[in-house]
Amino acid sequence: MQLIDQHTKKIMEGCKDRAREAGLRFSDETLEYIVTNRDMLELHPKVMIPTLYDYWVHDVEVLKEKGKYELYPHNPYETVINTRPPISFYNDNNPDWLNVMIFYHVLAHIDFFQNNLYYRHTWDYDLTGKALADKRLIARLRSEHGRRLDYVIEFARSIDNLVGYYGELSTLFRGETQPLPRRVDYYFDVFLQKVKGMKTAGYVKEIERYNRCMRDFGDLGEESFFAEVMARHPEFEALYLKSRSEERRGRPDLMQFIMEHSPFLNREEHRWMKSVLEVIRSTSIYFQPQMRTKIMNEGWASYWHEKLFLTDDRIRGREVDFARVHSGVTCLHRVGLNPYAIGMRLFQHIEEQADKGRISLEFQQLADSHARQEFDRGTGGGTAFIFAIRENLCDFSFINTFVDQEFVNRHKLFVVGRRLNKERMTWQYYVKSRRAEAYRAMLAESLYHPPVIAVDEAKGEGKYLYLDHRFEGKPLVKDFIENTLLGIEYLWGGPVKLETSEVGLPPPDEAVKPPEQQQKIHWRRYVYTMEDRKLSRTLL
């Protein structure tokens, strides 16, 4: 692995000038490296970050990728990582014209990293520097604790998709928010009702007393009211301050809760494990936006590498070569999903719709298909509109807002179904639906969406770490439950319960109904208990 030569660097600096003229915004400093296919295979398991901590799974992934490469040799064009400065890697056998196309693609990625709001917690963050510090910490702890360290890493990585990414964003960048509730709001809404459980008659009397104090004492009315409150309830002020602190911080995710409250981890001899969990958690949070903006990010990069390459006078005569490579990257698959293709075409579709004034209530209210097809107000502003989308949306909102029937019809998109041909004993693929609703649902199904699992301290009753899975139509993968709960039990230092939904037997009143009236799927709530490394399951 080595830095690119000055000849290629000069070409790339020219690409930067053209990209900025088109409206892309990114930092001046970038680092570009020339790598071999072997380098790519070895860096890929570490998300292309050489300074990431060492872990045995990375070595297994390297061997797996080498095996794939021997069967299917290929040349990866580039990889870019969201660091300060951004770092990109290029294959050592790329010709100059291909590097121009690739660098436009990379610059659009960098623009997306540095302007999309879902990456805002990474904007002032040197990942490579922190990763190097984490790597040295992990190496030192491995020398002190041996294989126990790798067990802790494995247990932590089994739940690193449960980190509170959105909570972390709201904590770090709250922006313009409503002020925290005053003491009077907490007193009447929380303290009297939830803490004291006051009956209606007493509650009304307190309201009357508050109104009387405000009427009789004016600006000092609230102070006079709470003087009596403090005399009757000395604990009120401490509870109020605690509620303010919790509201600022938000609800901790599972890994945070374990780090803060685990009796096992908070023993002096085990505190080193908390450092390992913090490394795993911070690394996971850093990469969360990449997983939540895959279609947008790749679509944005593909949109701009096509637009900027075709207007670059330095590559005249290479249009056919470009078309061959570009079509391979952005072709629409009939079966499966290509994020480059869908994302690029959706940005193009949105730009055209905005240019014609179709992103409007007037257009949405049109029911006549011919009138919709002919609608064109010539308002322009499509480019500015897609820049705003790039800044504010993630894949979920991008797809659900803009994948409409016009887009599906224009690109002849459809949802593919699969059925068994019993005569030939082969799978047959068929067009299941051409409706935009079905296609949106298929795209949404492919998006990264980890389960929502919260700690329920009330149900734990001080005896268990009680985890409540908020069911959203997808059951947990049974194969992973036992080992994951085993790891959580180790980190918690005590028994763990997990409440979740699974397919179960229908209730008795449902079973007696005729088959045509019975529901096809019966979801029931079960509780898994991991205690002394033994797993049990009970029906609620």
Beta strands, then each sheet from edge to edge (+ up, - down):
strand 1: 2-3
strand 2: 31-35
strand 3: 78-81
strand 4: 87-91
strand 5: 415-421
strand 6: 426-433
strand 7: 452-455
strand 8: 465-470
strand 9: 496-503
strand 10: 523-531
strand 11: 534-539
sheet 1: 1+ 2- 4- 3+
sheet 2: 5+ 6-
sheet 3: 7+ 8- 9- 10+ 11-
end
